[in-house]
Amino acid sequence: MTFVMGPALLFCPADRPERYRKAAERADAVILDLEDAVAPADKQRARGAILAQVGTTGEVPELDPSRTIVRVNPVGSAEFGKDLHCLAHTPYRTVMLAKAESPEQLKALEGYHVVALCETALGVLNAPAIAAAPNVVALMWGAEDLLATLGGTSSRTDDGGYRAVALHARSSVLLAARAHGKQAVDAVYVNIPDTDGLAAEAADAVASGFGSKACIHPSQAAVVRAAYAPSDADVAAATDLLRAAADAGSGVFQHQGKMIDGPILRHAEQIMRRAGRDLPQPAQPGA
């Protein structure tokens, strides 16, 4: 299965069902969080809230299953089995596994499409093996949990940029995901009022190859969507380039003073896909 949710994935505490609908309206997909966003004493109530909005007589759930992810607690935790029991009574089949650390853990989620969250040192180091698991559809990385496992205090420097070790983890998870044909999800931006910083980070995520970016507040979803939406100028330039390529046929060619080859064309094709546009086709003989 190809992971097609995104680009803006919005976390929503599972014990706050009054927020479900708003989250779904603002974002491309909702991540119902049974892990960090819910206090230990409230986890059972959170699972009950998920079950309550699904209903028991076959009615349509409040959230579209094709746009819903449920983040479950780590494999081996006391809550994991309870989370799976809850999921078995819902139509939701895309799961985010918190603190994924090995491909063996993914066997406990057979039958589910898994977004594996690599947010520990071991998880990042094992990202390639995790990405290779057949039920994994995407990898996501997490900065603050990672730094905690390293004994650090913050993933970012005073100027707001990531520390070198966080950037290394970000790149490692992206490379592991794409090497195995899986999607990559960029980590959340925790400084909610700093929309300029979020916009810059989301733009970098797009340019680097992340298919989606996670959000922690509804206001962030629009910023992420804007970053992933190509500008009219970008679409026009990509269209012009691809038409020139179609006319040139195969091989390297020159366009507007630049040499164009396969990788450059694939960049242009990605812009067209993100814009929801068809790729220009070669002219028909005699046309």
Disulfide bonds with the S-S distance in Angstrom:
none
